[in-house]
């Protein structure tokens, strides 16, 4: 019969070193597999990296992976304890028990736990991919035993009232933005900002970037041919809404290029507009910018009329408005190209009251809140808590607002200046 006491000291020492290496492998590979970047792993798996494919399959069922790792690690550490104790007794006698206990604690902590786990965390891919291939084979061999251990463990948890939890793999928008920043070292700041802006589209709605109803440039089909022709030729837009008597009664829109030839015709008829009229496309005010971007693509549209839950018209949104949220303004100097903002010599700005607060923030670098009021006019009325008067002045976020003119109870022009 085999007797372990007959094994030579040198052979026991060699076995002890091998067992320490195995323990280090189990500890380091566990950390490496859990520290893997899941997105990079999936990318490597698509490139047919065998280690990445194996790691991806193992991490789909982490309880089985952890089971085989703990089984191997605990078995190895128990053998280390037995052999180290035997070695100490044979070399030092009875005092060897105390020596073995002290040295084992230090050696296992450093060589079998701390150092391997640190290495696994720093070089996760290099360690995890080869280890995953080994674990696949070990799991195949010891699957019945691992399955039994997991069954007993899960049954015990259920008795204690702990249910199995689903692993959360999805990221919130804030988490995704953090991930983009941390993983985007090779991208320019401009491209990173664009990626973050795409993520932010889900948090903004069409009402945040739409043209308010009061600023919609449209054509009243009830007017005579001369006025309609003037409205078309003076339009700065390529797509123009068409309504009957009131902007609330939108009947469709026209594209300038569809009627450009008719504009040169001396005998311009209203019927020209009616013949090229395209049905209106309506958008709910609660629609996120990301959803609307997809909807524009699906419906092959570039503009839509924004309505509330009662069907009342709130404004108009263009595809360009959403794209500007991603890439920024198309002009190199937005303020100089924007007729709604005029910069004065003293550093103040004359701003149109109907301008969206978000656009003001983008142009001036301010951070006025637009969670309630959407336009500059609405922000001031909200702060004043009554109808504004010409000459009224108010301070918001270290900026002074002086009302220059009012039209039909709506602030038309405001002088905005930073308080130094």
C-alpha positions as CSV (number, residue, x, y, z in Angstrom):
1,X,0.0,0.0,0.0
2,X,1.2,3.5,-0.8
3,X,2.5,5.4,2.2
4,X,3.0,9.2,1.9
5,X,5.5,9.2,4.7
6,X,7.9,7.2,2.3
7,X,8.0,10.1,-0.2
8,X,11.3,11.9,-0.1
9,X,11.6,15.5,1.2
10,X,12.8,16.7,-2.2
11,X,9.8,15.2,-4.0
12,X,7.4,16.7,-1.4
13,X,9.0,20.1,-1.9
14,X,8.6,19.8,-5.7
15,X,4.9,18.9,-5.2
16,X,4.4,21.8,-2.9
17,X,5.8,24.2,-5.5
18,X,3.5,22.7,-8.2
19,X,0.5,23.1,-5.9
20,X,1.4,26.7,-5.2
21,X,1.6,27.3,-8.9
22,X,-1.9,25.7,-9.4
23,X,-3.3,27.8,-6.6
24,X,-1.9,30.9,-8.1
25,X,-3.4,29.9,-11.5
26,X,-6.9,29.5,-10.0
27,X,-6.7,32.8,-8.0
28,X,-5.2,34.9,-10.9
29,X,-7.5,33.4,-13.6
30,X,-10.6,34.0,-11.5
31,X,-9.7,37.7,-11.1
32,X,-8.7,38.0,-14.8
33,X,-12.0,36.5,-16.0
34,X,-14.1,38.7,-13.8
35,X,-12.1,41.8,-14.7
36,X,-12.5,41.2,-18.5
37,X,-13.9,44.1,-20.5
38,X,-17.1,42.5,-21.8
39,X,-17.3,44.7,-24.8
40,X,-13.7,44.0,-25.9
41,X,-14.3,40.3,-25.2
42,X,-17.3,40.2,-27.5
43,X,-15.3,42.1,-30.2
44,X,-12.5,39.6,-29.9
45,X,-15.0,36.7,-30.0
46,X,-16.3,38.1,-33.3
47,X,-12.8,38.0,-34.6
48,X,-12.8,34.3,-33.8
49,X,-10.4,34.5,-30.9
50,X,-10.8,31.0,-29.4
51,X,-10.0,32.2,-25.8
52,X,-12.5,35.0,-26.1
53,X,-15.2,32.7,-27.4
54,X,-14.5,30.3,-24.5
55,X,-14.6,33.2,-22.0
56,X,-17.8,34.5,-23.4
57,X,-19.5,31.1,-23.0
58,X,-18.2,30.6,-19.5
59,X,-19.3,34.0,-18.3
60,X,-22.8,33.4,-19.5
61,X,-23.1,30.9,-16.5
62,X,-20.8,32.5,-13.9
63,X,-22.0,30.2,-11.1
64,X,-20.6,27.1,-12.9
65,X,-17.3,28.9,-13.7
66,X,-17.0,30.0,-10.0
67,X,-17.8,26.5,-8.9
68,X,-15.0,24.8,-10.9
69,X,-12.5,27.6,-9.8
70,X,-13.4,27.2,-6.1
71,X,-13.3,23.5,-6.4
72,X,-9.8,23.5,-7.8
73,X,-8.5,26.3,-5.6
74,X,-9.8,24.8,-2.3
75,X,-8.6,21.3,-3.2
76,X,-5.2,22.7,-4.1
77,X,-4.9,24.7,-0.8
78,X,-6.0,21.7,1.3
79,X,-3.2,19.6,-0.3
80,X,-0.7,22.5,0.2
81,X,-1.6,22.5,3.9
82,X,-1.2,18.7,4.2
83,X,2.1,18.5,2.4
84,X,3.6,21.6,4.1
85,X,2.7,20.2,7.5
86,X,4.3,16.9,6.7
87,X,7.4,18.6,5.4
88,X,7.7,20.7,8.5
89,X,7.3,17.7,10.8
90,X,9.9,15.7,9.0
91,X,12.4,18.5,9.0
92,X,11.8,20.4,12.3
93,X,9.9,17.8,14.4
94,X,7.0,18.8,16.6
95,X,7.9,22.5,16.4
96,X,7.3,22.2,12.7
97,X,3.5,22.6,13.1
98,X,4.0,26.2,14.4
99,X,6.5,26.9,11.6
100,X,4.2,25.5,9.0
101,X,1.2,27.5,10.2
102,X,3.1,30.8,10.1
103,X,4.9,30.4,6.8
104,X,1.8,28.9,5.1
105,X,-0.3,31.9,6.0
106,X,2.3,34.3,4.6
107,X,3.1,32.2,1.5
108,X,-0.5,31.5,0.5
109,X,-1.4,35.2,1.0
110,X,1.4,36.5,-1.1
111,X,2.2,33.8,-3.7
112,X,-1.3,32.1,-4.1
113,X,-3.6,35.1,-3.6
114,X,-2.3,38.7,-3.7
115,X,0.3,38.5,-6.4
116,X,-1.7,36.3,-8.8
117,X,-4.9,38.4,-8.3
118,X,-3.0,41.6,-9.0
119,X,-1.5,40.1,-12.1
120,X,-4.9,38.9,-13.2
121,X,-6.4,42.3,-12.8
122,X,-3.6,44.1,-14.7
123,X,-3.3,41.6,-17.6
124,X,-6.9,40.2,-17.7
125,X,-7.0,39.3,-21.4
126,X,-3.6,37.6,-21.6
127,X,-4.5,35.4,-18.6
128,X,-8.2,35.0,-19.0
129,X,-8.3,33.8,-22.6
130,X,-5.9,30.8,-22.2
131,X,-7.4,30.0,-18.8
132,X,-10.9,29.9,-20.3
133,X,-9.8,27.2,-22.7
134,X,-8.5,25.1,-19.7
135,X,-11.7,25.7,-17.7
136,X,-13.8,24.5,-20.5
137,X,-12.1,21.1,-20.4
138,X,-12.1,21.0,-16.6
139,X,-15.8,21.8,-16.5
140,X,-16.5,19.1,-19.0
141,X,-14.6,16.5,-16.8
142,X,-16.0,17.6,-13.4
143,X,-19.4,18.8,-14.6
144,X,-21.5,16.3,-12.5
145,X,-19.6,17.3,-9.3
146,X,-19.9,21.1,-10.0
147,X,-23.6,20.7,-10.8
148,X,-24.2,18.9,-7.5
149,X,-22.3,21.6,-5.6
150,X,-24.3,24.4,-7.3
151,X,-27.6,22.6,-6.7
152,X,-26.8,22.2,-2.9
153,X,-25.7,25.9,-2.7
154,X,-28.8,27.2,-4.6
155,X,-31.1,25.1,-2.5
156,X,-29.5,26.4,0.7
157,X,-29.9,30.0,-0.5
158,X,-33.6,29.4,-1.3
159,X,-34.1,28.0,2.2
160,X,-32.6,31.2,3.6
161,X,-35.0,33.2,1.4
162,X,-32.4,34.4,-1.1
163,X,-33.6,34.0,-4.7
164,X,-31.2,33.8,-7.7
165,X,-30.6,37.3,-9.2
166,X,-30.3,38.1,-12.8
167,X,-26.9,39.5,-13.8
168,X,-27.3,43.1,-14.9
169,X,-25.6,43.6,-18.2
170,X,-27.2,46.7,-19.5
171,X,-25.8,50.2,-18.7
172,X,-27.7,53.3,-17.8
173,X,-27.0,56.4,-20.0
174,X,-24.7,57.9,-17.3
175,X,-22.8,54.6,-17.0
176,X,-22.4,54.4,-20.7
177,X,-21.1,58.0,-20.9
178,X,-18.5,57.1,-18.2
179,X,-17.6,54.0,-20.2
180,X,-17.1,56.1,-23.3
181,X,-14.8,58.5,-21.5
182,X,-12.7,55.7,-20.0
183,X,-12.5,53.7,-23.2
184,X,-12.0,56.6,-25.6
185,X,-8.3,57.4,-25.1
186,X,-7.7,56.9,-28.8
187,X,-10.5,59.2,-29.9
188,X,-10.3,62.9,-30.2
189,X,-12.3,65.1,-27.8
190,X,-14.6,66.1,-30.7
191,X,-15.5,62.5,-31.4
192,X,-16.0,61.7,-27.7
193,X,-18.3,64.7,-27.4
194,X,-20.3,63.4,-30.4
195,X,-20.6,59.9,-28.8
196,X,-21.8,61.4,-25.5
197,X,-24.3,63.6,-27.4
198,X,-25.8,60.5,-29.0
199,X,-26.2,58.9,-25.6
200,X,-27.9,62.1,-24.4
201,X,-30.5,62.0,-27.2
202,X,-32.4,59.5,-25.1
203,X,-32.7,62.0,-22.2
204,X,-34.0,64.9,-24.3
205,X,-37.4,65.2,-26.1
206,X,-38.4,67.0,-29.3
207,X,-39.9,69.8,-27.3
208,X,-36.3,70.7,-26.2
209,X,-35.1,71.6,-29.7
210,X,-38.3,72.4,-31.7
211,X,-39.1,75.7,-33.2
212,X,-41.9,77.2,-31.1
213,X,-45.3,77.7,-32.7
214,X,-45.0,81.5,-32.5
215,X,-41.8,81.3,-34.7
216,X,-43.1,78.9,-37.4
217,X,-42.9,80.4,-40.8
218,X,-45.8,79.1,-42.9
219,X,-48.2,79.9,-45.8
220,X,-51.9,80.6,-45.4
221,X,-53.5,78.9,-48.4
222,X,-56.5,81.2,-48.0
223,X,-54.5,84.2,-49.0
224,X,-54.3,85.4,-52.6
225,X,-51.7,84.3,-55.1
226,X,-49.5,87.4,-54.7
227,X,-49.1,87.0,-50.9
228,X,-48.5,83.3,-51.2
229,X,-45.8,83.9,-53.9
230,X,-44.2,86.5,-51.7
231,X,-44.2,84.2,-48.7
232,X,-42.5,81.4,-50.7
233,X,-39.8,83.7,-52.3
234,X,-39.0,85.3,-48.9
235,X,-38.7,82.0,-47.1
236,X,-35.3,81.0,-45.7
237,X,-36.5,77.3,-45.5
238,X,-36.7,74.6,-48.1
239,X,-39.8,73.0,-46.5
240,X,-42.7,75.3,-45.6
241,X,-45.8,74.3,-43.6
242,X,-49.2,75.2,-45.2
243,X,-52.2,76.1,-43.2
244,X,-55.8,77.4,-43.5
245,X,-56.4,80.8,-41.8
246,X,-54.7,79.7,-38.5
247,X,-51.4,78.0,-37.9
248,X,-53.2,75.5,-35.7
249,X,-54.9,74.2,-38.9
250,X,-51.9,72.7,-40.7
251,X,-52.9,70.9,-43.9
252,X,-49.5,69.9,-45.1
253,X,-46.2,71.3,-46.3
254,X,-44.4,72.0,-49.6
255,X,-40.8,71.6,-50.7
256,X,-39.3,74.7,-52.5
257,X,-37.6,72.6,-55.2
258,X,-40.9,71.1,-56.2
259,X,-42.2,74.5,-57.1
260,X,-39.0,76.4,-58.1
261,X,-39.9,76.4,-61.8
262,X,-43.4,77.7,-61.1
263,X,-42.0,80.7,-59.2
264,X,-40.7,82.0,-62.5
265,X,-44.1,81.7,-64.1
266,X,-45.9,85.1,-64.4
267,X,-49.2,83.3,-64.2
268,X,-48.6,81.8,-60.7
269,X,-51.6,79.9,-59.4
270,X,-52.6,78.8,-55.9
271,X,-53.3,75.4,-57.4
272,X,-49.5,74.9,-57.9
273,X,-49.1,74.8,-54.1
274,X,-52.1,72.5,-53.6
275,X,-50.8,70.0,-56.2
276,X,-47.5,69.5,-54.6
277,X,-48.8,69.6,-51.0
278,X,-47.5,66.7,-48.9
279,X,-49.3,65.4,-45.8
280,X,-48.2,66.7,-42.5
281,X,-46.2,64.4,-40.2
282,X,-47.1,64.8,-36.5
283,X,-44.8,64.1,-33.5
284,X,-45.8,63.7,-29.9
285,X,-44.1,66.2,-27.6
286,X,-42.9,63.4,-25.3
287,X,-40.9,61.6,-28.0
288,X,-37.2,61.4,-27.2
289,X,-34.7,62.8,-29.8
290,X,-33.2,59.3,-30.3
291,X,-36.6,57.8,-31.1
292,X,-37.5,60.7,-33.4
293,X,-34.2,60.4,-35.2
294,X,-35.1,56.7,-35.9
295,X,-38.7,57.7,-36.8
296,X,-37.5,60.3,-39.3
297,X,-35.4,57.6,-41.0
298,X,-38.2,55.1,-40.9
299,X,-40.8,57.5,-42.3
300,X,-38.4,59.1,-44.7
301,X,-39.2,62.5,-43.3
302,X,-37.0,65.6,-42.5
303,X,-39.6,67.7,-40.5
304,X,-42.5,67.1,-38.3
305,X,-45.2,69.2,-36.4
306,X,-45.0,68.7,-32.6
307,X,-48.3,68.3,-30.8
308,X,-49.3,67.8,-27.2
309,X,-51.6,65.0,-25.8
310,X,-54.6,67.0,-26.8
311,X,-53.5,67.4,-30.4
312,X,-52.7,71.2,-30.0
313,X,-49.7,72.4,-32.1
314,X,-46.7,73.3,-30.0
315,X,-44.0,73.7,-32.7
316,X,-42.0,72.2,-35.5
317,X,-38.9,70.0,-35.6
318,X,-36.4,69.4,-38.3
319,X,-34.0,66.5,-38.8
320,X,-31.2,69.1,-38.8
321,X,-32.2,70.2,-35.2
322,X,-31.5,66.6,-33.9
323,X,-28.3,66.3,-36.0
324,X,-27.0,69.6,-34.5
325,X,-27.4,68.0,-31.0
326,X,-24.9,65.4,-32.1
327,X,-22.3,67.3,-34.2
328,X,-23.0,70.9,-33.0
329,X,-23.8,73.9,-35.0
330,X,-22.8,73.8,-38.7
331,X,-21.4,77.3,-38.7
332,X,-18.0,78.3,-37.3
333,X,-19.4,81.3,-35.5
334,X,-22.9,80.5,-34.4
335,X,-23.6,83.9,-32.9
336,X,-22.6,85.8,-36.0
337,X,-24.9,83.6,-38.1
338,X,-27.9,83.8,-35.7
339,X,-30.2,86.7,-36.3
340,X,-31.9,86.1,-33.0
341,X,-28.7,87.1,-31.1
342,X,-26.8,90.3,-31.6
343,X,-23.6,91.0,-29.8
344,X,-23.0,94.5,-28.6
345,X,-19.7,96.4,-28.0
346,X,-20.1,96.3,-24.2
347,X,-20.3,92.5,-24.2
348,X,-24.0,92.4,-23.8
349,X,-26.4,90.4,-26.1
350,X,-29.7,91.4,-27.6
351,X,-31.7,88.2,-27.8
352,X,-35.1,87.3,-29.2
353,X,-37.5,86.3,-26.4
354,X,-38.8,83.3,-28.4
355,X,-35.3,81.7,-28.6
356,X,-35.1,78.3,-26.9
357,X,-33.1,78.3,-23.6
358,X,-31.1,75.3,-24.8
359,X,-29.9,77.2,-27.8
360,X,-29.0,80.2,-25.7
361,X,-27.0,78.0,-23.4
362,X,-25.2,76.5,-26.5
363,X,-24.4,79.9,-28.0
364,X,-23.4,81.8,-24.9
365,X,-22.0,79.0,-22.8
366,X,-24.6,79.6,-20.0
367,X,-26.5,76.9,-18.0
368,X,-30.0,78.4,-17.6
369,X,-32.5,75.7,-16.5
370,X,-35.1,74.7,-19.1
371,X,-36.9,71.9,-17.3
372,X,-40.1,74.0,-17.0
373,X,-39.9,77.0,-19.2
374,X,-38.5,76.3,-22.7
375,X,-38.0,79.8,-24.2
376,X,-36.2,82.9,-22.8
377,X,-39.6,84.6,-22.6
378,X,-41.0,81.8,-20.5
379,X,-37.9,81.8,-18.2
380,X,-38.3,85.5,-17.4
381,X,-42.1,85.3,-16.9
382,X,-41.6,82.3,-14.6
383,X,-39.0,84.3,-12.5
384,X,-41.1,87.5,-12.4
385,X,-44.3,85.6,-11.6
386,X,-46.3,88.3,-13.5
387,X,-46.7,89.9,-16.9
388,X,-43.4,91.7,-17.9
389,X,-43.1,95.4,-18.7
390,X,-40.6,97.2,-20.9
391,X,-37.7,98.3,-18.8
392,X,-38.2,95.5,-16.2
393,X,-34.9,94.0,-15.1
394,X,-34.2,90.7,-13.4
395,X,-31.1,88.7,-12.4
396,X,-30.8,85.0,-13.2
397,X,-27.6,82.9,-12.6
398,X,-25.3,86.0,-12.4
399,X,-26.8,87.4,-15.7
400,X,-28.9,90.6,-15.9
401,X,-32.0,90.5,-18.2
402,X,-33.4,93.9,-19.3
403,X,-36.7,93.8,-21.3
404,X,-36.3,96.1,-24.4
405,X,-39.6,95.4,-26.2
406,X,-42.8,93.5,-25.9
407,X,-45.3,92.4,-28.7
408,X,-48.7,91.0,-27.9
409,X,-47.9,90.3,-24.3
410,X,-44.8,88.3,-25.3
411,X,-41.2,89.5,-24.7
412,X,-39.7,90.4,-28.1
413,X,-36.2,91.6,-27.3
414,X,-34.1,91.2,-24.2
415,X,-30.7,92.6,-23.3
416,X,-28.6,90.0,-21.5
417,X,-25.3,90.8,-19.8
418,X,-23.1,88.9,-17.4
419,X,-22.6,90.6,-14.1
420,X,-18.9,91.0,-13.3
